[in-house]
Amino acid sequence: MRISEAKQCIKEVYANTGEVTALISERGVGKTSAYRQCADELEIGYMALYAAALEGPDFMGLPDKNRETGVTHYLAPQFMPTRAAVEAGLFPERGLLVIEEINRVPSDTVSVLYPLLLEGRINTHELVPGWKIGVTMNPDTLNYAVNALDDALIDRFISIEISADLDDYIAYSHRIGAFDAVLAFLSANPDMLLVTREAADSDPLAKSPTPRGWTKVQKVLESCVVETPLAEQLVAGIVGPEGAASLFGYLATYSTRIPGARETLENFESQRATFAELLRGDRFDVLHVILKKISLQLQLNPLHLKNADKLLDFLPQEFAVLFFKYLATRRAEDFDSIAGGLTVFDRVADDIVEFIAT
């Protein structure tokens, strides 16, 4: 399942049930980011716990004896969004509590977590009703040092396996600030988004690419000013020597400027020559990246709609179809309003319907 699809499922489960969702994927695909994005989109709180760094007593709470009654009580841990914690202003009324990498947690601690996962409580510490639980885990393969969870616990989760998807990754990158040359490289080499190695190949100095790694690469190339040989070594320390060599080999022949999305939407004529150059050079990888970026940044105002219309009329018809496909998948709620404001839509409507249907 794609991350965008998993997020839809998580939000529906959160809103309508008390079930625990479990996101399962290779490292660096975006399990934690997916939960955090769900919380942001639902406008609720978010709390992540790395339970492998905690022990059972940390969840049980500090014992406190009531000398008048002779009964021992347990003080709730600070990371639990209980009613008292909410009333004290430590947590909002609603949120997602995510237990990270639960299959790295020692078995004795997992046993303590059972009532939290199954009933939302430990001892007398109960989550407020607006807080739901999610977990993440890596697959149980030789590539990961994980502990096997028993069937009784696994049966309590709604397991959602997610995979790396280039369209999702590009959309995510544009939201957080993209280094377009890296996205153009990945568009031309989609197999490099995630490379899974055999366990025997694992080595701190022989990494392999992941979406999380490419995000770090974008930040390094955007923020750090170092000469190319050093930059390639830095990137190799993030996505491995093969990933770095492929990227810098691509960048060595990458001389075409990428048109700015904002500049295009505000004044297409200022970017017309750059788009013409991309078409002459068959730089379809770059055109795909900029069309996705424009589809996300296009605002419902006359200036943006007029310039988007000019761009789509200038490009070959298949690119206009791609643009509307991106709109349909990324901004479905705005599709009708945007399409109605673009004259080019009527010209390609039949092709769009056929393309989306396939």
Secondary structure, DSSP 8 states (H G I E B T S, - for coil): --HHHHHHHHHHHHHH---EEEEE-STTSSHHHHHHHHHHHHT-EEEEE-GGGS-HHHHH-EEEEETTTTEEEEE--TTS-BHHHHHTTSS-SSEEEEETTGGGS-HHHHHHHHHHHHHSEETTEEB-TTEEEEEEE--SSTTS------HHHHTTEEEEE----HHHHHHHHHHH---HHHHHHHHH-GGGS-----GGG--TTS----HHHHHHHHHHHHH----HHHHHHHHHHHHHHHHHHHHHHHHHT-------HHHHHH-GGGGHHHHHHHHHTT-HHHHHHHHHHHHHH--SSHHHHHHHHHHHHHS-HHHHHHHHHHHHHH-GGGHHHHHHT-THHHHHHHHHHHHHH-
